[in-house]
Amino acid sequence: MSERERPEDATRTHADAAGSASVRKARVVVLWDGGVVSHDLPERGAVTFGRGAQCDVVVDHVSVSRRHATLHLGAQLELEDLGSSNGSKVDGQRIDPGVRVSLVGAVHVEIGAARLLLEHPALRGAGDAALPTADGAGERPSMERAAELIELVAPSHLSVILQGETGVGKELAAQAIHRKSRRADGPFLRLNCAAVPDALLESELFGYERGAFTGAVQAKSGLLEAARGGTMLFDEIGEMPLPAQAKLLRVLESREVTRVGGLEPRPIDVRFVAATHRRLPELVQTGAFREDLYFRLNGVSIFIPPLRERLAEIVPLSARFAAAAAASLGRAAPDFTAAALAALRAYAWPGNIRELKNAVERAAVVCGGTIDVRHLPPEVLVARPAEQAVAAPASVPRPGQGAPVPASGGAATGVSAEHDSIERQRIIAALEQCGGHQGRAAEVLGISRRTLLARLDAHQLPRPRKGQDPAKR
């Protein structure tokens, strides 16, 4: 049944890989232009997709045949096209009718113009699961993956949980979901569950009637009423106290709120987005978060990677932050020296985008037109063990301009040369520290052993044996 018929079903969820056995259920969410459907998956058996009412999952879209495809479940997940008109695709490749194709490791699964988002134990540990979570199992999804999921879920009415470290931009992701949704003309309201005292949380959410408590001299609508027709973001939802969780669950189930001191429930029309830096399934296990509320909120879970895993974004983000800071002072956007860009890209950014913004804004204020390393906070200049990109851009694009064209030829120039030199020395130092042990050196650098080997080859460094000087060729 589509979300247009029963939106409350579409927001019900079941699984996060890091949860307890009761949270380890499997499901599929099907998204298409104008609709969404969520369906629980059995451990074994077959689930049929199509437009026909006899199908297990009815996908009401013209691109989907009456009996389009079957998902076979067991030790492996396999998709079989049933001879549909518009075909089925796995990672962009159309599959032959009647042939079962494994979905282990697959990212894109499509039937006609509909997209399948899968969560199933058979997909765990095989890389990027179709419904990414912050469980640490397998390979974490990239920012491109997160952006793609945002594009997919935004037009639907699915509730969304945004997961990621503090400062990674979860609120920006929530704003993007709102902006790309059919509720874009409505309000976008945010409640920081960690900042509001427990005693005030209920009145902030639900509002209150006149005389409900001392100081309530007039009635006031709560955030859930004020967000009618729009989106409500519960920031740091994991910090919400249990009594408030119980009341929020009733709101999600009934789509009604009763003001503090009131008697009559009031209908609401709100899309719910929750954000947290904590692992909610672990809180469910310890009893700190209600499992039924988790199920209701987690229509789709999207993991926002930390900035240290998004090196390509550091330069354009720095340019944007610097330009905005300069504009507020009536100045032209500053340039960056190659050394400054290399330092920005080499730092771990434990505070993520928020820390980068503060550092660049400070530099833009104190610099005389060009940001150099001396304008950056001292902690940014401290070398850090982290995975580096192959090359950095040679210049900072001005806001509104495209990305700079890299220099032709094989030689690195500008920031690329300086960045490569810094990375090369760090790799050598880590290998020397670990006596040539590649696995330990990779741990020191904060990268995988496979990435370390690739960087050794890129820098034309030999693969040392234990005790061998890595700088000797």
Secondary structure, 3 states (H helix, E strand, C coil): CCCCCCHHHHCCCCECCCCCHHHECEEEEEEECCEEEEEEECCCEEEEEECCCCCCEECCCCCCCCCCEEEEECCCEEEEECCCCCCEEECCEECCECCEEECCCCCCEEECCEEEEEECHHHCCCCCCCCCCCCCCCCCCCHHHHHHHHHHHCCCCCCEEEECCCCCCHHHHHHHHHHCCCCCCCCEEEEECCCCCHHHHHHHHHEECCCCCCCCCCCEECHHHHCCCEEEEEECHHHCCHHHHHHHHHHHHHCEECCECCCCCEECCEEEEEEECCCHHHHHHHCCCCHHHHHHHCCEEEECCCHHHCHHHHHHHHHHHHHHHHHHCCCCCCEECHHHHHHHHHCCCCCHHHHHHHHHHHHHHHCCCEECHHHCCHHHHCCCCCCCCCCCCCCCCCCCCCCCCCCCCCCCCCHHHHHHHHHHHHHHHHHHHCCCCHHHHHHHHCCCHHHHHHHHHHCCCCCCCCCCCCCCC
